[in-house]
């Protein structure tokens, strides 16, 4: 899953690899690892929603992923990107 968005004209890219579980936020300064594939919580969780938070130059970025209850590996997940309390992107995919 790859989602592009902008904050004050600067390009950000959120990427999540469904095979490894790695989640990365590419900022104009540097990439930020939000979820590492070697972490057990990446692969084992009973929660249907995962939230990642990152602060960037005074802006709060929240990325929410919701997975389906049944057969989550074969059904698309919902993603929502919130910047400073406002939803700027919603998307579905793996």
PDB file with one MODEL, atoms N, CA, C and O in Angstrom:
MODEL        1
ATOM      1  N   UNK A   1       0.853  -1.173   0.000  1.00  0.00           N
ATOM      2  CA  UNK A   1       0.000   0.000   0.000  1.00  0.00           C
ATOM      3  C   UNK A   1       0.891   1.225   0.000  1.00  0.00           C
ATOM      4  O   UNK A   1       1.825   1.319   0.797  1.00  0.00           O
ATOM      5  N   UNK A   2       0.611   2.154  -0.881  1.00  0.00           N
ATOM      6  CA  UNK A   2       1.368   3.397  -0.949  1.00  0.00           C
ATOM      7  C   UNK A   2       0.390   4.559  -1.067  1.00  0.00           C
ATOM      8  O   UNK A   2      -0.458   4.585  -1.959  1.00  0.00           O
ATOM      9  N   UNK A   3       0.518   5.519  -0.155  1.00  0.00           N
ATOM     10  CA  UNK A   3      -0.367   6.675  -0.139  1.00  0.00           C
ATOM     11  C   UNK A   3       0.494   7.934  -0.134  1.00  0.00           C
ATOM     12  O   UNK A   3       1.355   8.104   0.729  1.00  0.00           O
ATOM     13  N   UNK A   4       0.257   8.807  -1.098  1.00  0.00           N
ATOM     14  CA  UNK A   4       0.965  10.083  -1.168  1.00  0.00           C
ATOM     15  C   UNK A   4       0.051  11.197  -0.674  1.00  0.00           C
ATOM     16  O   UNK A   4      -1.149  11.201  -0.949  1.00  0.00           O
ATOM     17  N   UNK A   5       0.641  12.149   0.064  1.00  0.00           N
ATOM     18  CA  UNK A   5      -0.112  13.313   0.519  1.00  0.00           C
ATOM     19  C   UNK A   5       0.853  14.469   0.726  1.00  0.00           C
ATOM     20  O   UNK A   5       2.070  14.282   0.742  1.00  0.00           O
ATOM     21  N   UNK A   6       0.303  15.655   0.882  1.00  0.00           N
ATOM     22  CA  UNK A   6       1.118  16.855   1.066  1.00  0.00           C
ATOM     23  C   UNK A   6       0.733  17.597   2.330  1.00  0.00           C
ATOM     24  O   UNK A   6      -0.424  17.607   2.748  1.00  0.00           O
ATOM     25  N   UNK A   7       1.738  18.214   2.924  1.00  0.00           N
ATOM     26  CA  UNK A   7       1.534  19.119   4.049  1.00  0.00           C
ATOM     27  C   UNK A   7       2.309  20.386   3.718  1.00  0.00           C
ATOM     28  O   UNK A   7       3.531  20.351   3.575  1.00  0.00           O
ATOM     29  N   UNK A   8       1.616  21.482   3.597  1.00  0.00           N
ATOM     30  CA  UNK A   8       2.227  22.773   3.240  1.00  0.00           C
ATOM     31  C   UNK A   8       3.106  22.666   1.998  1.00  0.00           C
ATOM     32  O   UNK A   8       4.193  23.242   1.953  1.00  0.00           O
ATOM     33  N   UNK A   9       2.643  21.937   1.002  1.00  0.00           N
ATOM     34  CA  UNK A   9       3.370  21.813  -0.255  1.00  0.00           C
ATOM     35  C   UNK A   9       4.515  20.823  -0.241  1.00  0.00           C
ATOM     36  O   UNK A   9       5.182  20.644  -1.260  1.00  0.00           O
ATOM     37  N   UNK A  10       4.761  20.173   0.892  1.00  0.00           N
ATOM     38  CA  UNK A  10       5.820  19.173   0.978  1.00  0.00           C
ATOM     39  C   UNK A  10       5.221  17.784   0.819  1.00  0.00           C
ATOM     40  O   UNK A  10       4.183  17.475   1.405  1.00  0.00           O
ATOM     41  N   UNK A  11       5.880  16.950   0.023  1.00  0.00           N
ATOM     42  CA  UNK A  11       5.375  15.626  -0.309  1.00  0.00           C
ATOM     43  C   UNK A  11       5.760  14.590   0.750  1.00  0.00           C
ATOM     44  O   UNK A  11       6.914  14.514   1.174  1.00  0.00           O
ATOM     45  N   UNK A  12       4.770  13.796   1.167  1.00  0.00           N
ATOM     46  CA  UNK A  12       4.955  12.689   2.096  1.00  0.00           C
ATOM     47  C   UNK A  12       4.427  11.428   1.421  1.00  0.00           C
ATOM     48  O   UNK A  12       3.492  11.484   0.623  1.00  0.00           O
ATOM     49  N   UNK A  13       5.036  10.290   1.750  1.00  0.00           N
ATOM     50  CA  UNK A  13       4.570   9.016   1.215  1.00  0.00           C
ATOM     51  C   UNK A  13       4.531   8.016   2.363  1.00  0.00           C
ATOM     52  O   UNK A  13       5.524   7.815   3.061  1.00  0.00           O
ATOM     53  N   UNK A  14       3.374   7.395   2.549  1.00  0.00           N
ATOM     54  CA  UNK A  14       3.224   6.309   3.514  1.00  0.00           C
ATOM     55  C   UNK A  14       3.243   5.002   2.727  1.00  0.00           C
ATOM     56  O   UNK A  14       2.490   4.841   1.766  1.00  0.00           O
ATOM     57  N   UNK A  15       4.098   4.076   3.132  1.00  0.00           N
ATOM     58  CA  UNK A  15       4.218   2.787   2.448  1.00  0.00           C
ATOM     59  C   UNK A  15       4.120   1.681   3.485  1.00  0.00           C
ATOM     60  O   UNK A  15       4.797   1.716   4.513  1.00  0.00           O
ATOM     61  N   UNK A  16       3.270   0.697   3.205  1.00  0.00           N
ATOM     62  CA  UNK A  16       3.181  -0.495   4.052  1.00  0.00           C
ATOM     63  C   UNK A  16       3.296  -1.720   3.155  1.00  0.00           C
ATOM     64  O   UNK A  16       2.545  -1.878   2.192  1.00  0.00           O
ATOM     65  N   UNK A  17       4.246  -2.579   3.488  1.00  0.00           N
ATOM     66  CA  UNK A  17       4.461  -3.808   2.745  1.00  0.00           C
ATOM     67  C   UNK A  17       3.612  -4.902   3.380  1.00  0.00           C
ATOM     68  O   UNK A  17       3.863  -5.269   4.528  1.00  0.00           O
ATOM     69  N   UNK A  18       2.608  -5.438   2.671  1.00  0.00           N
ATOM     70  CA  UNK A  18       1.737  -6.447   3.277  1.00  0.00           C
ATOM     71  C   UNK A  18       2.450  -7.774   3.554  1.00  0.00           C
ATOM     72  O   UNK A  18       2.027  -8.525   4.433  1.00  0.00           O
ATOM     73  N   UNK A  19       3.516  -8.070   2.825  1.00  0.00           N
ATOM     74  CA  UNK A  19       4.225  -9.324   3.024  1.00  0.00           C
ATOM     75  C   UNK A  19       5.065  -9.320   4.300  1.00  0.00           C
ATOM     76  O   UNK A  19       5.117 -10.319   5.017  1.00  0.00           O
ATOM     77  N   UNK A  20       5.730  -8.183   4.584  1.00  0.00           N
ATOM     78  CA  UNK A  20       6.603  -8.117   5.759  1.00  0.00           C
ATOM     79  C   UNK A  20       5.967  -7.383   6.931  1.00  0.00           C
ATOM     80  O   UNK A  20       6.361  -7.593   8.078  1.00  0.00           O
ATOM     81  N   UNK A  21       4.992  -6.527   6.658  1.00  0.00           N
ATOM     82  CA  UNK A  21       4.362  -5.732   7.706  1.00  0.00           C
ATOM     83  C   UNK A  21       5.057  -4.417   7.968  1.00  0.00           C
ATOM     84  O   UNK A  21       4.581  -3.622   8.779  1.00  0.00           O
ATOM     85  N   UNK A  22       6.186  -4.161   7.297  1.00  0.00           N
ATOM     86  CA  UNK A  22       6.911  -2.907   7.515  1.00  0.00           C
ATOM     87  C   UNK A  22       6.045  -1.727   7.079  1.00  0.00           C
ATOM     88  O   UNK A  22       5.443  -1.743   6.006  1.00  0.00           O
ATOM     89  N   UNK A  23       5.994  -0.707   7.932  1.00  0.00           N
ATOM     90  CA  UNK A  23       5.289   0.537   7.617  1.00  0.00           C
ATOM     91  C   UNK A  23       6.293   1.683   7.741  1.00  0.00           C
ATOM     92  O   UNK A  23       6.952   1.840   8.769  1.00  0.00           O
ATOM     93  N   UNK A  24       6.396   2.477   6.677  1.00  0.00           N
ATOM     94  CA  UNK A  24       7.364   3.566   6.638  1.00  0.00           C
ATOM     95  C   UNK A  24       6.681   4.841   6.167  1.00  0.00           C
ATOM     96  O   UNK A  24       5.870   4.822   5.241  1.00  0.00           O
ATOM     97  N   UNK A  25       7.019   5.943   6.816  1.00  0.00           N
ATOM     98  CA  UNK A  25       6.562   7.258   6.393  1.00  0.00           C
ATOM     99  C   UNK A  25       7.768   7.996   5.844  1.00  0.00           C
ATOM    100  O   UNK A  25       8.715   8.279   6.578  1.00  0.00           O
ATOM    101  N   UNK A  26       7.738   8.311   4.543  1.00  0.00           N
ATOM    102  CA  UNK A  26       8.817   9.047   3.908  1.00  0.00           C
ATOM    103  C   UNK A  26       8.490  10.536   4.003  1.00  0.00           C
ATOM    104  O   UNK A  26       7.528  11.013   3.400  1.00  0.00           O
ATOM    105  N   UNK A  27       9.308  11.264   4.771  1.00  0.00           N
ATOM    106  CA  UNK A  27       9.131  12.698   4.946  1.00  0.00           C
ATOM    107  C   UNK A  27      10.162  13.410   4.074  1.00  0.00           C
ATOM    108  O   UNK A  27      11.088  12.766   3.580  1.00  0.00           O
ATOM    109  N   UNK A  28      10.027  14.721   3.873  1.00  0.00           N
ATOM    110  CA  UNK A  28      11.038  15.447   3.094  1.00  0.00           C
ATOM    111  C   UNK A  28      12.436  15.396   3.721  1.00  0.00           C
ATOM    112  O   UNK A  28      13.430  15.571   3.017  1.00  0.00           O
ATOM    113  N   UNK A  29      12.521  15.162   5.021  1.00  0.00           N
ATOM    114  CA  UNK A  29      13.819  15.127   5.702  1.00  0.00           C
ATOM    115  C   UNK A  29      14.425  13.725   5.680  1.00  0.00           C
ATOM    116  O   UNK A  29      15.583  13.553   5.300  1.00  0.00           O
ATOM    117  N   UNK A  30      13.635  12.717   6.091  1.00  0.00           N
ATOM    118  CA  UNK A  30      14.152  11.343   6.176  1.00  0.00           C
ATOM    119  C   UNK A  30      12.996  10.361   6.281  1.00  0.00           C
ATOM    120  O   UNK A  30      11.888  10.752   6.649  1.00  0.00           O
ATOM    121  N   UNK A  31      13.234   9.094   5.964  1.00  0.00           N
ATOM    122  CA  UNK A  31      12.193   8.092   6.171  1.00  0.00           C
ATOM    123  C   UNK A  31      12.080   7.736   7.660  1.00  0.00           C
ATOM    124  O   UNK A  31      13.077   7.716   8.382  1.00  0.00           O
ATOM    125  N   UNK A  32      10.854   7.456   8.101  1.00  0.00           N
ATOM    126  CA  UNK A  32      10.598   7.098   9.492  1.00  0.00           C
ATOM    127  C   UNK A  32       9.955   5.717   9.513  1.00  0.00           C
ATOM    128  O   UNK A  32       8.901   5.509   8.912  1.00  0.00           O
ATOM    129  N   UNK A  33      10.592   4.772  10.208  1.00  0.00           N
ATOM    130  CA  UNK A  33      10.035   3.429  10.327  1.00  0.00           C
ATOM    131  C   UNK A  33       8.946   3.454  11.403  1.00  0.00           C
ATOM    132  O   UNK A  33       9.228   3.725  12.570  1.00  0.00           O
ATOM    133  N   UNK A  34       7.713   3.174  11.009  1.00  0.00           N
ATOM    134  CA  UNK A  34       6.595   3.177  11.947  1.00  0.00           C
ATOM    135  C   UNK A  34       6.329   1.795  12.521  1.00  0.00           C
ATOM    136  O   UNK A  34       5.848   1.659  13.645  1.00  0.00           O
ATOM    137  N   UNK A  35       6.648   0.765  11.732  1.00  0.00           N
ATOM    138  CA  UNK A  35       6.415  -0.618  12.176  1.00  0.00           C
ATOM    139  C   UNK A  35       7.485  -1.504  11.544  1.00  0.00           C
ATOM    140  O   UNK A  35       7.616  -1.562  10.321  1.00  0.00           O
ATOM    141  N   UNK A  36       8.239  -2.186  12.388  1.00  0.00           N
ATOM    142  CA  UNK A  36       9.355  -3.004  11.912  1.00  0.00           C
ATOM    143  C   UNK A  36       8.924  -4.463  11.759  1.00  0.00           C
ATOM    144  O   UNK A  36       8.188  -4.971  12.605  1.00  0.00           O
ATOM    145  N   UNK A  37       9.364  -5.144  10.704  1.00  0.00           N
ATOM    146  CA  UNK A  37       8.929  -6.527  10.481  1.00  0.00           C
ATOM    147  C   UNK A  37       9.419  -7.521  11.532  1.00  0.00           C
ATOM    148  O   UNK A  37       8.836  -8.598  11.657  1.00  0.00           O
ATOM    149  N   UNK A  38      10.460  -7.204  12.284  1.00  0.00           N
ATOM    150  CA  UNK A  38      10.957  -8.135  13.301  1.00  0.00           C
ATOM    151  C   UNK A  38      10.247  -7.991  14.649  1.00  0.00           C
ATOM    152  O   UNK A  38      10.481  -8.781  15.564  1.00  0.00           O
ATOM    153  N   UNK A  39       9.388  -6.992  14.768  1.00  0.00           N
ATOM    154  CA  UNK A  39       8.618  -6.810  15.993  1.00  0.00           C
ATOM    155  C   UNK A  39       7.444  -7.797  16.011  1.00  0.00           C
ATOM    156  O   UNK A  39       6.730  -7.931  15.017  1.00  0.00           O
ATOM    157  N   UNK A  40       7.247  -8.476  17.124  1.00  0.00           N
ATOM    158  CA  UNK A  40       6.156  -9.455  17.213  1.00  0.00           C
ATOM    159  C   UNK A  40       4.786  -8.811  17.047  1.00  0.00           C
ATOM    160  O   UNK A  40       3.874  -9.436  16.506  1.00  0.00           O
ATOM    161  N   UNK A  41       4.630  -7.576  17.502  1.00  0.00           N
ATOM    162  CA  UNK A  41       3.327  -6.903  17.382  1.00  0.00           C
ATOM    163  C   UNK A  41       2.971  -6.609  15.921  1.00  0.00           C
ATOM    164  O   UNK A  41       1.815  -6.319  15.613  1.00  0.00           O
ATOM    165  N   UNK A  42       3.948  -6.682  15.033  1.00  0.00           N
ATOM    166  CA  UNK A  42       3.680  -6.486  13.611  1.00  0.00           C
ATOM    167  C   UNK A  42       2.832  -7.626  13.055  1.00  0.00           C
ATOM    168  O   UNK A  42       1.982  -7.405  12.193  1.00  0.00           O
ATOM    169  N   UNK A  43       3.059  -8.837  13.544  1.00  0.00           N
ATOM    170  CA  UNK A  43       2.418 -10.018  12.983  1.00  0.00           C
ATOM    171  C   UNK A  43       1.323 -10.627  13.864  1.00  0.00           C
ATOM    172  O   UNK A  43       0.480 -11.381  13.379  1.00  0.00           O
ATOM    173  N   UNK A  44       1.340 -10.298  15.161  1.00  0.00           N
ATOM    174  CA  UNK A  44       0.362 -10.881  16.078  1.00  0.00           C
ATOM    175  C   UNK A  44      -0.366  -9.784  16.834  1.00  0.00           C
ATOM    176  O   UNK A  44       0.212  -9.115  17.691  1.00  0.00           O
ATOM    177  N   UNK A  45      -1.647  -9.605  16.509  1.00  0.00           N
ATOM    178  CA  UNK A  45      -2.448  -8.601  17.189  1.00  0.00           C
ATOM    179  C   UNK A  45      -3.917  -8.998  17.104  1.00  0.00           C
ATOM    180  O   UNK A  45      -4.385  -9.461  16.064  1.00  0.00           O
ATOM    181  N   UNK A  46      -4.629  -8.816  18.191  1.00  0.00           N
ATOM    182  CA  UNK A  46      -6.059  -9.098  18.201  1.00  0.00           C
ATOM    183  C   UNK A  46      -6.883  -7.849  17.876  1.00  0.00           C
ATOM    184  O   UNK A  46      -8.094  -7.927  17.671  1.00  0.00           O
ATOM    185  N   UNK A  47      -6.218  -6.717  17.833  1.00  0.00           N
ATOM    186  CA  UNK A  47      -6.897  -5.457  17.548  1.00  0.00           C
ATOM    187  C   UNK A  47      -7.194  -5.349  16.054  1.00  0.00           C
ATOM    188  O   UNK A  47      -6.399  -5.778  15.219  1.00  0.00           O
ATOM    189  N   UNK A  48      -8.343  -4.775  15.733  1.00  0.00           N
ATOM    190  CA  UNK A  48      -8.714  -4.562  14.334  1.00  0.00           C
ATOM    191  C   UNK A  48      -8.171  -3.237  13.799  1.00  0.00           C
ATOM    192  O   UNK A  48      -8.193  -3.001  12.591  1.00  0.00           O
ATOM    193  N   UNK A  49      -7.689  -2.381  14.684  1.00  0.00           N
ATOM    194  CA  UNK A  49      -7.197  -1.074  14.265  1.00  0.00           C
ATOM    195  C   UNK A  49      -5.778  -0.852  14.776  1.00  0.00           C
ATOM    196  O   UNK A  49      -5.462  -1.171  15.922  1.00  0.00           O
ATOM    197  N   UNK A  50      -4.936  -0.306  13.917  1.00  0.00           N
ATOM    198  CA  UNK A  50      -3.568   0.044  14.276  1.00  0.00           C
ATOM    199  C   UNK A  50      -3.383   1.531  14.009  1.00  0.00           C
ATOM    200  O   UNK A  50      -3.803   2.027  12.963  1.00  0.00           O
ATOM    201  N   UNK A  51      -2.765   2.244  14.934  1.00  0.00           N
ATOM    202  CA  UNK A  51      -2.552   3.677  14.785  1.00  0.00           C
ATOM    203  C   UNK A  51      -1.071   3.993  14.936  1.00  0.00           C
ATOM    204  O   UNK A  51      -0.423   3.559  15.889  1.00  0.00           O
ATOM    205  N   UNK A  52      -0.548   4.751  13.986  1.00  0.00           N
ATOM    206  CA  UNK A  52       0.821   5.242  14.058  1.00  0.00           C
ATOM    207  C   UNK A  52       0.772   6.747  14.150  1.00  0.00           C
ATOM    208  O   UNK A  52      -0.034   7.387  13.475  1.00  0.00           O
ATOM    209  N   UNK A  53       1.645   7.334  14.996  1.00  0.00           N
ATOM    210  CA  UNK A  53       1.695   8.788  15.168  1.00  0.00           C
ATOM    211  C   UNK A  53       3.114   9.277  14.927  1.00  0.00           C
ATOM    212  O   UNK A  53       4.088   8.615  15.287  1.00  0.00           O
ATOM    213  N   UNK A  54       3.211  10.460  14.303  1.00  0.00           N
ATOM    214  CA  UNK A  54       4.516  11.071  14.065  1.00  0.00           C
ATOM    215  C   UNK A  54       4.345  12.585  14.057  1.00  0.00           C
ATOM    216  O   UNK A  54       3.372  13.107  13.513  1.00  0.00           O
ATOM    217  N   UNK A  55       5.295  13.280  14.661  1.00  0.00           N
ATOM    218  CA  UNK A  55       5.287  14.745  14.639  1.00  0.00           C
ATOM    219  C   UNK A  55       6.316  15.201  13.615  1.00  0.00           C
ATOM    220  O   UNK A  55       7.435  14.691  13.561  1.00  0.00           O
ATOM    221  N   UNK A  56       5.906  16.182  12.798  1.00  0.00           N
ATOM    222  CA  UNK A  56       6.807  16.714  11.784  1.00  0.00           C
ATOM    223  C   UNK A  56       6.655  18.229  11.733  1.00  0.00           C
ATOM    224  O   UNK A  56       5.608  18.732  11.327  1.00  0.00           O
ATOM    225  N   UNK A  57       7.675  18.951  12.136  1.00  0.00           N
ATOM    226  CA  UNK A  57       7.746  20.411  12.099  1.00  0.00           C
ATOM    227  C   UNK A  57       6.437  21.041  12.591  1.00  0.00           C
ATOM    228  O   UNK A  57       5.829  21.858  11.900  1.00  0.00           O
ATOM    229  N   UNK A  58       6.022  20.650  13.780  1.00  0.00           N
ATOM    230  CA  UNK A  58       4.834  21.237  14.384  1.00  0.00           C
ATOM    231  C   UNK A  58       3.515  20.638  13.929  1.00  0.00           C
ATOM    232  O   UNK A  58       2.461  21.076  14.390  1.00  0.00           O
ATOM    233  N   UNK A  59       3.535  19.663  13.048  1.00  0.00           N
ATOM    234  CA  UNK A  59       2.315  19.004  12.582  1.00  0.00           C
ATOM    235  C   UNK A  59       2.242  17.599  13.172  1.00  0.00           C
ATOM    236  O   UNK A  59       3.241  16.884  13.236  1.00  0.00           O
ATOM    237  N   UNK A  60       1.047  17.220  13.599  1.00  0.00           N
ATOM    238  CA  UNK A  60       0.844  15.865  14.094  1.00  0.00           C
ATOM    239  C   UNK A  60       0.223  15.032  12.978  1.00  0.00           C
ATOM    240  O   UNK A  60      -0.846  15.357  12.462  1.00  0.00           O
ATOM    241  N   UNK A  61       0.910  13.956  12.616  1.00  0.00           N
ATOM    242  CA  UNK A  61       0.443  13.053  11.566  1.00  0.00           C
ATOM    243  C   UNK A  61      -0.002  11.762  12.232  1.00  0.00           C
ATOM    244  O   UNK A  61       0.770  11.131  12.953  1.00  0.00           O
ATOM    245  N   UNK A  62      -1.250  11.369  11.988  1.00  0.00           N
ATOM    246  CA  UNK A  62      -1.793  10.110  12.516  1.00  0.00           C
ATOM    247  C   UNK A  62      -2.226   9.262  11.331  1.00  0.00           C
ATOM    248  O   UNK A  62      -2.962   9.722  10.458  1.00  0.00           O
ATOM    249  N   UNK A  63      -1.765   8.031  11.311  1.00  0.00           N
ATOM    250  CA  UNK A  63      -2.150   7.091  10.262  1.00  0.00           C
ATOM    251  C   UNK A  63      -2.870   5.932  10.931  1.00  0.00           C
ATOM    252  O   UNK A  63      -2.323   5.271  11.813  1.00  0.00           O
ATOM    253  N   UNK A  64      -4.109   5.692  10.499  1.00  0.00           N
ATOM    254  CA  UNK A  64      -4.914   4.606  11.065  1.00  0.00           C
ATOM    255  C   UNK A  64      -5.157   3.541  10.005  1.00  0.00           C
ATOM    256  O   UNK A  64      -5.495   3.841   8.860  1.00  0.00           O
ATOM    257  N   UNK A  65      -4.975   2.292  10.413  1.00  0.00           N
ATOM    258  CA  UNK A  65      -5.252   1.156   9.531  1.00  0.00           C
ATOM    259  C   UNK A  65      -6.298   0.284  10.209  1.00  0.00           C
ATOM    260  O   UNK A  65      -6.139  -0.098  11.369  1.00  0.00           O
ATOM    261  N   UNK A  66      -7.352  -0.025   9.495  1.00  0.00           N
ATOM    262  CA  UNK A  66      -8.388  -0.917  10.017  1.00  0.00           C
ATOM    263  C   UNK A  66      -8.431  -2.151   9.135  1.00  0.00           C
ATOM    264  O   UNK A  66      -8.499  -2.059   7.910  1.00  0.00           O
ATOM    265  N   UNK A  67      -8.390  -3.309   9.784  1.00  0.00           N
ATOM    266  CA  UNK A  67      -8.440  -4.558   9.026  1.00  0.00           C
ATOM    267  C   UNK A  67      -9.785  -5.226   9.224  1.00  0.00           C
ATOM    268  O   UNK A  67     -10.450  -4.996  10.234  1.00  0.00           O
ATOM    269  N   UNK A  68     -10.200  -6.063   8.256  1.00  0.00           N
ATOM    270  CA  UNK A  68     -11.457  -6.781   8.423  1.00  0.00           C
ATOM    271  C   UNK A  68     -11.335  -7.842   9.518  1.00  0.00           C
ATOM    272  O   UNK A  68     -10.237  -8.301   9.833  1.00  0.00           O
ATOM    273  N   UNK A  69     -12.455  -8.216  10.081  1.00  0.00           N
ATOM    274  CA  UNK A  69     -12.475  -9.206  11.160  1.00  0.00           C
ATOM    275  C   UNK A  69     -12.097 -10.593  10.665  1.00  0.00           C
ATOM    276  O   UNK A  69     -11.360 -11.314  11.338  1.00  0.00           O
ATOM    277  N   UNK A  70     -12.594 -10.968   9.499  1.00  0.00           N
ATOM    278  CA  UNK A  70     -12.382 -12.313   8.981  1.00  0.00           C
ATOM    279  C   UNK A  70     -11.497 -12.258   7.741  1.00  0.00           C
ATOM    280  O   UNK A  70     -11.676 -11.389   6.887  1.00  0.00           O
ATOM    281  N   UNK A  71     -10.556 -13.166   7.641  1.00  0.00           N
ATOM    282  CA  UNK A  71      -9.651 -13.302   6.490  1.00  0.00           C
ATOM    283  C   UNK A  71      -9.003 -11.980   6.104  1.00  0.00           C
ATOM    284  O   UNK A  71      -9.092 -11.531   4.961  1.00  0.00           O
ATOM    285  N   UNK A  72      -8.358 -11.380   7.070  1.00  0.00           N
ATOM    286  CA  UNK A  72      -7.753 -10.064   6.857  1.00  0.00           C
ATOM    287  C   UNK A  72      -6.664 -10.089   5.795  1.00  0.00           C
ATOM    288  O   UNK A  72      -6.420  -9.075   5.141  1.00  0.00           O
ATOM    289  N   UNK A  73      -6.009 -11.221   5.612  1.00  0.00           N
ATOM    290  CA  UNK A  73      -4.945 -11.311   4.619  1.00  0.00           C
ATOM    291  C   UNK A  73      -5.433 -11.282   3.193  1.00  0.00           C
ATOM    292  O   UNK A  73      -4.660 -10.969   2.287  1.00  0.00           O
ATOM    293  N   UNK A  74      -6.691 -11.598   2.966  1.00  0.00           N
ATOM    294  CA  UNK A  74      -7.201 -11.638   1.587  1.00  0.00           C
ATOM    295  C   UNK A  74      -8.258 -10.571   1.298  1.00  0.00           C
ATOM    296  O   UNK A  74      -8.868 -10.573   0.229  1.00  0.00           O
ATOM    297  N   UNK A  75      -8.472  -9.669   2.239  1.00  0.00           N
ATOM    298  CA  UNK A  75      -9.418  -8.567   2.037  1.00  0.00           C
ATOM    299  C   UNK A  75      -8.696  -7.237   2.257  1.00  0.00           C
ATOM    300  O   UNK A  75      -7.797  -7.156   3.094  1.00  0.00           O
ATOM    301  N   UNK A  76      -9.078  -6.204   1.521  1.00  0.00           N
ATOM    302  CA  UNK A  76      -8.389  -4.916   1.666  1.00  0.00           C
ATOM    303  C   UNK A  76      -8.613  -4.280   3.041  1.00  0.00           C
ATOM    304  O   UNK A  76      -9.645  -4.468   3.685  1.00  0.00           O
ATOM    305  N   UNK A  77      -7.605  -3.524   3.454  1.00  0.00           N
ATOM    306  CA  UNK A  77      -7.659  -2.796   4.713  1.00  0.00           C
ATOM    307  C   UNK A  77      -8.002  -1.343   4.410  1.00  0.00           C
ATOM    308  O   UNK A  77      -7.775  -0.869   3.297  1.00  0.00           O
ATOM    309  N   UNK A  78      -8.549  -0.633   5.397  1.00  0.00           N
ATOM    310  CA  UNK A  78      -8.881   0.786   5.247  1.00  0.00           C
ATOM    311  C   UNK A  78      -7.802   1.622   5.921  1.00  0.00           C
ATOM    312  O   UNK A  78      -7.371   1.316   7.033  1.00  0.00           O
ATOM    313  N   UNK A  79      -7.373   2.672   5.245  1.00  0.00           N
ATOM    314  CA  UNK A  79      -6.354   3.575   5.771  1.00  0.00           C
ATOM    315  C   UNK A  79      -6.915   4.988   5.825  1.00  0.00           C
ATOM    316  O   UNK A  79      -7.660   5.416   4.944  1.00  0.00           O
ATOM    317  N   UNK A  80      -6.537   5.703   6.884  1.00  0.00           N
ATOM    318  CA  UNK A  80      -6.950   7.096   7.048  1.00  0.00           C
ATOM    319  C   UNK A  80      -5.738   7.880   7.531  1.00  0.00           C
ATOM    320  O   UNK A  80      -5.081   7.487   8.495  1.00  0.00           O
ATOM    321  N   UNK A  81      -5.444   8.986   6.860  1.00  0.00           N
ATOM    322  CA  UNK A  81      -4.336   9.843   7.268  1.00  0.00           C
ATOM    323  C   UNK A  81      -4.919  11.153   7.774  1.00  0.00           C
ATOM    324  O   UNK A  81      -5.668  11.838   7.077  1.00  0.00           O
ATOM    325  N   UNK A  82      -4.551  11.482   9.014  1.00  0.00           N
ATOM    326  CA  UNK A  82      -5.072  12.661   9.698  1.00  0.00           C
ATOM    327  C   UNK A  82      -3.895  13.587  10.010  1.00  0.00           C
ATOM    328  O   UNK A  82      -2.906  13.156  10.603  1.00  0.00           O
ATOM    329  N   UNK A  83      -3.999  14.844   9.617  1.00  0.00           N
ATOM    330  CA  UNK A  83      -2.966  15.833   9.906  1.00  0.00           C
ATOM    331  C   UNK A  83      -3.603  16.963  10.695  1.00  0.00           C
ATOM    332  O   UNK A  83      -4.554  17.599  10.240  1.00  0.00           O
ATOM    333  N   UNK A  84      -3.067  17.204  11.881  1.00  0.00           N
ATOM    334  CA  UNK A  84      -3.563  18.252  12.771  1.00  0.00           C
ATOM    335  C   UNK A  84      -5.067  18.129  13.020  1.00  0.00           C
ATOM    336  O   UNK A  84      -5.780  19.132  13.053  1.00  0.00           O
ATOM    337  N   UNK A  85      -5.542  16.900  13.194  1.00  0.00           N
ATOM    338  CA  UNK A  85      -6.932  16.654  13.531  1.00  0.00           C
ATOM    339  C   UNK A  85      -7.893  16.616  12.359  1.00  0.00           C
ATOM    340  O   UNK A  85      -9.092  16.426  12.562  1.00  0.00           O
ATOM    341  N   UNK A  86      -7.402  16.793  11.129  1.00  0.00           N
ATOM    342  CA  UNK A  86      -8.264  16.784   9.949  1.00  0.00           C
ATOM    343  C   UNK A  86      -7.886  15.623   9.038  1.00  0.00           C
ATOM    344  O   UNK A  86      -6.714  15.443   8.708  1.00  0.00           O
ATOM    345  N   UNK A  87      -8.875  14.839   8.632  1.00  0.00           N
ATOM    346  CA  UNK A  87      -8.633  13.752   7.706  1.00  0.00           C
ATOM    347  C   UNK A  87      -8.321  14.326   6.329  1.00  0.00           C
ATOM    348  O   UNK A  87      -9.107  15.086   5.764  1.00  0.00           O
ATOM    349  N   UNK A  88      -7.140  13.943   5.792  1.00  0.00           N
ATOM    350  CA  UNK A  88      -6.778  14.471   4.474  1.00  0.00           C
ATOM    351  C   UNK A  88      -6.796  13.384   3.394  1.00  0.00           C
ATOM    352  O   UNK A  88      -6.929  13.697   2.211  1.00  0.00           O
ATOM    353  N   UNK A  89      -6.664  12.110   3.787  1.00  0.00           N
ATOM    354  CA  UNK A  89      -6.674  11.017   2.807  1.00  0.00           C
ATOM    355  C   UNK A  89      -7.341   9.800   3.432  1.00  0.00           C
ATOM    356  O   UNK A  89      -7.074   9.455   4.582  1.00  0.00           O
ATOM    357  N   UNK A  90      -8.211   9.157   2.664  1.00  0.00           N
ATOM    358  CA  UNK A  90      -8.711   7.833   3.016  1.00  0.00           C
ATOM    359  C   UNK A  90      -8.485   6.936   1.811  1.00  0.00           C
ATOM    360  O   UNK A  90      -8.626   7.368   0.667  1.00  0.00           O
ATOM    361  N   UNK A  91      -8.134   5.687   2.074  1.00  0.00           N
ATOM    362  CA  UNK A  91      -7.839   4.765   0.981  1.00  0.00           C
ATOM    363  C   UNK A  91      -8.048   3.341   1.464  1.00  0.00           C
ATOM    364  O   UNK A  91      -8.060   3.076   2.666  1.00  0.00           O
ATOM    365  N   UNK A  92      -8.213   2.430   0.522  1.00  0.00           N
ATOM    366  CA  UNK A  92      -8.304   1.007   0.846  1.00  0.00           C
ATOM    367  C   UNK A  92      -7.294   0.252  -0.001  1.00  0.00           C
ATOM    368  O   UNK A  92      -6.992   0.643  -1.129  1.00  0.00           O
ATOM    369  N   UNK A  93      -6.783  -0.822   0.551  1.00  0.00           N
ATOM    370  CA  UNK A  93      -5.812  -1.656  -0.155  1.00  0.00           C
ATOM    371  C   UNK A  93      -5.076  -2.541   0.827  1.00  0.00           C
ATOM    372  O   UNK A  93      -5.423  -2.603   2.006  1.00  0.00           O
ATOM    373  N   UNK A  94      -4.079  -3.210   0.344  1.00  0.00           N
ATOM    374  CA  UNK A  94      -3.300  -4.128   1.188  1.00  0.00           C
ATOM    375  C   UNK A  94      -2.057  -3.424   1.638  1.00  0.00           C
ATOM    376  O   UNK A  94      -1.247  -4.004   2.360  1.00  0.00           O
TER     377      UNK A  94
ENDMDL
END
